[in-house]
Amino acid sequence: MNAQLREMQDRQRRRFEEDLNGRVAALFRRCPALCGFTVQDNGPLPADLTCHPAPNEEQAEELLGEVAQMLLDLLDERPEGAELLFSRTFARTVH
């Protein structure tokens, strides 16, 4: 692979990661009970959600929908980032 192509791919990856980080941070701000989630290894949907306090069924479905919509929107706008998203886990940062 030539250096110019690699540089272009690195820039695309950095932009995708920046966009992803911003969207995940906004998701955690909108959903204070969400502690973390994992993305399926074969598609852009959440595999697991961790929440505290534990949501009731209606709240869990709403939260699952929020996470799924964020992931689908991201890949709709940036399909090149799919391989960087699958099988990842995102957690709220607590200091």
MDAnalysis code that builds the backbone (N, CA, C; Angstrom):
import MDAnalysis as mda
import numpy as np

u = mda.Universe.empty(285, n_residues=95, atom_resindex=np.repeat(np.arange(95), 3), trajectory=True)
u.add_TopologyAttr("name", ["N", "CA", "C"] * 95)
u.add_TopologyAttr("resid", np.arange(1, 96))
u.add_TopologyAttr("resname", ["MET", "ASN", "ALA", "GLN", "LEU", "ARG", "GLU", "MET", "GLN", "ASP", "ARG", "GLN", "ARG", "ARG", "ARG", "PHE", "GLU", "GLU", "ASP", "LEU", "ASN", "GLY", "ARG", "VAL", "ALA", "ALA", "LEU", "PHE", "ARG", "ARG", "CYS", "PRO", "ALA", "LEU", "CYS", "GLY", "PHE", "THR", "VAL", "GLN", "ASP", "ASN", "GLY", "PRO", "LEU", "PRO", "ALA", "ASP", "LEU", "THR", "CYS", "HIS", "PRO", "ALA", "PRO", "ASN", "GLU", "GLU", "GLN", "ALA", "GLU", "GLU", "LEU", "LEU", "GLY", "GLU", "VAL", "ALA", "GLN", "MET", "LEU", "LEU", "ASP", "LEU", "LEU", "ASP", "GLU", "ARG", "PRO", "GLU", "GLY", "ALA", "GLU", "LEU", "LEU", "PHE", "SER", "ARG", "THR", "PHE", "ALA", "ARG", "THR", "VAL", "HIS"])
u.atoms.positions = np.array([
    [0.860, -1.178, 0.000],
    [0.000, 0.000, 0.000],
    [0.901, 1.234, 0.000],
    [0.587, 2.165, -0.847],
    [1.452, 3.334, -0.906],
    [1.167, 4.294, 0.251],
    [2.104, 5.145, 0.518],
    [2.030, 6.048, 1.673],
    [0.862, 7.020, 1.568],
    [0.554, 7.480, 0.386],
    [-0.541, 8.435, 0.211],
    [-1.893, 7.795, 0.533],
    [-2.099, 6.577, 0.095],
    [-3.341, 5.861, 0.388],
    [-3.470, 5.589, 1.885],
    [-2.384, 5.179, 2.500],
    [-2.389, 4.913, 3.943],
    [-2.710, 6.188, 4.725],
    [-2.129, 7.303, 4.306],
    [-2.393, 8.582, 4.978],
    [-3.870, 8.964, 4.862],
    [-4.454, 8.763, 3.685],
    [-5.866, 9.063, 3.484],
    [-6.737, 8.166, 4.374],
    [-6.415, 6.890, 4.462],
    [-7.170, 5.970, 5.309],
    [-7.034, 6.340, 6.784],
    [-5.858, 6.751, 7.189],
    [-5.647, 7.172, 8.580],
    [-6.486, 8.405, 8.912],
    [-6.557, 9.350, 7.972],
    [-7.386, 10.545, 8.191],
    [-8.858, 10.173, 8.301],
    [-9.325, 9.285, 7.427],
    [-10.715, 8.841, 7.485],
    [-11.004, 8.153, 8.820],
    [-10.087, 7.336, 9.267],
    [-10.267, 6.629, 10.538],
    [-10.336, 7.625, 11.696],
    [-9.441, 8.597, 11.704],
    [-9.453, 9.604, 12.774],
    [-10.755, 10.387, 12.779],
    [-11.234, 10.771, 11.599],
    [-12.513, 11.500, 11.524],
    [-13.662, 10.636, 12.008],
    [-13.660, 9.359, 11.631],
    [-14.705, 8.454, 12.095],
    [-14.658, 8.326, 13.618],
    [-13.471, 8.130, 14.165],
    [-13.316, 7.986, 15.622],
    [-13.758, 9.255, 16.349],
    [-13.439, 10.416, 15.815],
    [-13.870, 11.676, 16.425],
    [-15.387, 11.794, 16.404],
    [-15.992, 11.471, 15.275],
    [-17.440, 11.510, 15.151],
    [-18.080, 10.509, 16.113],
    [-17.560, 9.305, 16.143],
    [-18.071, 8.273, 17.038],
    [-17.963, 8.708, 18.495],
    [-16.824, 9.221, 18.893],
    [-16.633, 9.660, 20.279],
    [-17.618, 10.755, 20.656],
    [-17.856, 11.687, 19.747],
    [-18.810, 12.751, 20.020],
    [-20.227, 12.227, 20.181],
    [-20.602, 11.298, 19.330],
    [-21.957, 10.737, 19.398],
    [-22.147, 9.892, 20.647],
    [-21.133, 9.129, 21.014],
    [-21.234, 8.299, 22.221],
    [-21.309, 9.198, 23.457],
    [-20.513, 10.246, 23.504],
    [-20.557, 11.177, 24.638],
    [-21.939, 11.822, 24.748],
    [-22.508, 12.227, 23.616],
    [-23.851, 12.820, 23.625],
    [-24.895, 11.801, 24.078],
    [-24.741, 10.560, 23.661],
    [-25.660, 9.500, 24.075],
    [-25.610, 9.314, 25.588],
    [-24.426, 9.272, 26.165],
    [-24.304, 9.123, 27.610],
    [-24.887, 10.328, 28.349],
    [-24.773, 11.527, 27.784],
    [-25.378, 12.699, 28.419],
    [-26.904, 12.621, 28.384],
    [-27.452, 12.169, 27.250],
    [-28.912, 12.057, 27.113],
    [-29.497, 10.926, 27.948],
    [-28.705, 9.909, 28.215],
    [-29.187, 8.691, 28.892],
    [-28.366, 8.459, 30.161],
    [-28.692, 9.156, 31.245],
    [-27.862, 9.078, 32.445],
    [-27.819, 7.696, 33.094],
    [-28.801, 6.841, 32.859],
    [-28.782, 5.499, 33.444],
    [-27.874, 4.543, 32.674],
    [-27.514, 4.896, 31.443],
    [-26.678, 4.032, 30.614],
    [-25.242, 4.051, 31.139],
    [-24.744, 2.877, 31.494],
    [-23.356, 2.758, 31.961],
    [-22.420, 2.295, 30.856],
    [-22.949, 1.490, 29.928],
    [-22.125, 1.004, 28.839],
    [-22.915, 0.128, 27.900],
    [-22.305, -0.160, 26.749],
    [-22.936, -1.048, 25.777],
    [-21.868, -1.649, 24.880],
    [-22.209, -2.786, 24.314],
    [-21.346, -3.482, 23.372],
    [-22.069, -3.563, 22.036],
    [-21.326, -3.389, 20.964],
    [-21.891, -3.479, 19.620],
    [-21.727, -4.922, 19.134],
    [-22.759, -5.439, 18.476],
    [-22.704, -6.801, 17.947],
    [-21.484, -6.966, 17.056],
    [-20.994, -8.186, 16.964],
    [-19.827, -8.421, 16.125],
    [-20.171, -8.600, 14.652],
    [-21.463, -8.672, 14.333],
    [-21.849, -8.881, 12.943],
    [-22.831, -7.831, 12.429],
    [-22.986, -6.747, 13.154],
    [-23.909, -5.718, 12.697],
    [-23.919, -4.518, 13.625],
    [-24.495, -3.417, 13.161],
    [-24.442, -2.167, 13.920],
    [-25.563, -2.022, 14.951],
    [-25.787, -3.059, 15.734],
    [-26.801, -2.985, 16.774],
    [-26.178, -3.348, 18.106],
    [-26.735, -2.813, 19.188],
    [-26.171, -3.129, 20.496],
    [-26.405, -4.594, 20.857],
    [-25.384, -5.224, 21.423],
    [-25.493, -6.615, 21.867],
    [-25.864, -6.657, 23.342],
    [-25.298, -5.775, 24.130],
    [-25.540, -5.722, 25.571],
    [-25.604, -4.273, 26.016],
    [-26.474, -4.007, 26.973],
    [-26.544, -2.703, 27.626],
    [-26.352, -2.917, 29.111],
    [-25.653, -2.019, 29.750],
    [-25.525, -2.029, 31.194],
    [-26.063, -0.706, 31.700],
    [-26.980, -0.786, 32.665],
    [-27.625, 0.419, 33.180],
    [-27.645, 0.387, 34.703],
    [-27.640, 1.563, 35.288],
    [-27.828, 1.693, 36.722],
    [-28.549, 3.004, 36.990],
    [-29.675, 2.969, 37.641],
    [-30.367, 1.778, 38.133],
    [-30.959, 0.990, 36.969],
    [-31.273, -0.275, 37.243],
    [-31.831, -1.141, 36.211],
    [-33.162, -0.562, 35.726],
    [-33.323, -0.431, 34.431],
    [-34.567, 0.133, 33.896],
    [-35.695, -0.910, 33.888],
    [-36.930, -0.408, 33.870],
    [-38.044, -1.331, 33.654],
    [-38.061, -1.695, 32.178],
    [-38.961, -2.574, 31.776],
    [-38.968, -3.066, 30.399],
    [-39.157, -1.940, 29.386],
    [-40.051, -1.030, 29.668],
    [-40.310, 0.081, 28.742],
    [-39.081, 0.982, 28.617],
    [-38.456, 1.295, 29.741],
    [-37.262, 2.135, 29.719],
    [-36.120, 1.435, 28.985],
    [-35.993, 0.124, 29.197],
    [-34.929, -0.643, 28.538],
    [-35.110, -0.627, 27.027],
    [-36.340, -0.795, 26.570],
    [-36.601, -0.762, 25.132],
    [-36.301, 0.613, 24.552],
    [-36.665, 1.659, 25.282],
    [-36.389, 3.020, 24.820],
    [-34.885, 3.267, 24.729],
    [-34.173, 2.826, 25.740],
    [-32.723, 2.994, 25.768],
    [-32.057, 2.190, 24.656],
    [-32.498, 0.975, 24.457],
    [-31.975, 0.146, 23.382],
    [-32.212, 0.828, 22.034],
    [-33.381, 1.410, 21.869],
    [-33.691, 2.138, 20.641],
    [-32.787, 3.340, 20.433],
    [-32.498, 4.073, 21.508],
    [-31.591, 5.243, 21.417],
    [-30.209, 4.816, 20.933],
    [-29.683, 3.751, 21.541],
    [-28.345, 3.286, 21.182],
    [-28.348, 2.776, 19.737],
    [-29.343, 1.959, 19.400],
    [-29.419, 1.411, 18.039],
    [-29.526, 2.520, 17.004],
    [-30.347, 3.528, 17.270],
    [-30.516, 4.623, 16.310],
    [-29.220, 5.402, 16.118],
    [-28.492, 5.633, 17.203],
    [-27.215, 6.333, 17.095],
    [-26.251, 5.539, 16.221],
    [-26.180, 4.230, 16.429],
    [-25.273, 3.386, 15.651],
    [-25.679, 3.351, 14.172],
    [-26.965, 3.191, 13.920],
    [-27.446, 3.142, 12.535],
    [-27.231, 4.467, 11.816],
    [-27.488, 5.579, 12.512],
    [-27.256, 6.903, 11.911],
    [-25.785, 7.093, 11.569],
    [-24.926, 6.693, 12.488],
    [-23.491, 6.844, 12.267],
    [-23.054, 6.067, 11.029],
    [-23.473, 4.820, 10.915],
    [-23.037, 4.016, 9.777],
    [-23.736, 4.400, 8.489],
    [-24.904, 5.000, 8.603],
    [-25.573, 5.511, 7.407],
    [-24.766, 6.667, 6.817],
    [-24.225, 7.503, 7.696],
    [-23.436, 8.657, 7.261],
    [-21.985, 8.310, 6.971],
    [-21.471, 7.273, 7.644],
    [-20.062, 6.909, 7.510],
    [-19.905, 5.392, 7.394],
    [-20.362, 4.796, 6.302],
    [-20.304, 3.336, 6.172],
    [-18.893, 2.771, 6.199],
    [-17.914, 3.591, 5.887],
    [-16.532, 3.113, 5.881],
    [-16.042, 2.742, 7.282],
    [-16.763, 3.156, 8.310],
    [-16.328, 2.887, 9.673],
    [-16.894, 1.627, 10.286],
    [-17.632, 0.843, 9.529],
    [-18.294, -0.343, 10.090],
    [-17.315, -1.277, 10.776],
    [-16.207, -1.564, 10.142],
    [-15.252, -2.512, 10.723],
    [-14.639, -1.981, 12.024],
    [-14.660, -0.673, 12.218],
    [-14.116, -0.083, 13.443],
    [-15.127, -0.089, 14.583],
    [-16.365, -0.387, 14.275],
    [-17.440, -0.299, 15.255],
    [-17.833, -1.655, 15.821],
    [-17.868, -2.666, 14.994],
    [-18.352, -3.974, 15.413],
    [-17.479, -4.563, 16.528],
    [-18.134, -5.200, 17.486],
    [-17.497, -5.890, 18.618],
    [-16.848, -4.944, 19.629],
    [-17.126, -3.663, 19.554],
    [-16.543, -2.719, 20.512],
    [-17.452, -2.537, 21.707],
    [-16.842, -2.210, 22.825],
    [-17.573, -1.904, 24.047],
    [-17.308, -0.451, 24.398],
    [-18.361, 0.249, 24.797],
    [-18.273, 1.659, 25.184],
    [-18.766, 1.777, 26.598],
    [-18.032, 2.499, 27.415],
    [-18.412, 2.668, 28.809],
    [-18.370, 4.138, 29.189],
    [-19.280, 4.487, 30.088],
    [-19.287, 5.840, 30.633],
    [-18.023, 6.023, 31.458],
    [-17.407, 7.166, 31.331],
    [-16.211, 7.450, 32.109],
    [-16.620, 8.104, 33.417],
    [-16.182, 7.526, 34.501],
    [-16.487, 8.065, 35.829],
    [-15.178, 8.460, 36.484],
    [-15.129, 9.687, 36.961],
    [-13.892, 10.143, 37.632],
    [-14.193, 10.389, 39.089],
])
